[in-house]
Amino acid sequence: MKQIDLHMHTNKSDGALTPKQIIDEAAKANLQA
């Protein structure tokens, strides 16, 4: 089993992107759970 870090920061804390933007970027990159 691969181990990956899914920890992210949104603009609700100290990140730059909104939660929707992060989800959209993950979809564009074809990331899968």
KADA-V946801 format. One line per field, one symbol per residue. psi: psi as a letter, one per 30 degrees, with the letter a starting at -180 (. if undefined). burial: # if it has 9 or more other C-alpha atoms within 8 Angstrom, else .. A space follows every 10 residues. Layout:
psi=???
burial=???
This chain:
psi=kkkljgklka ffcglfllee eeeeeeeegh kk.
burial=........## #...#.##.. .#...#.... ...
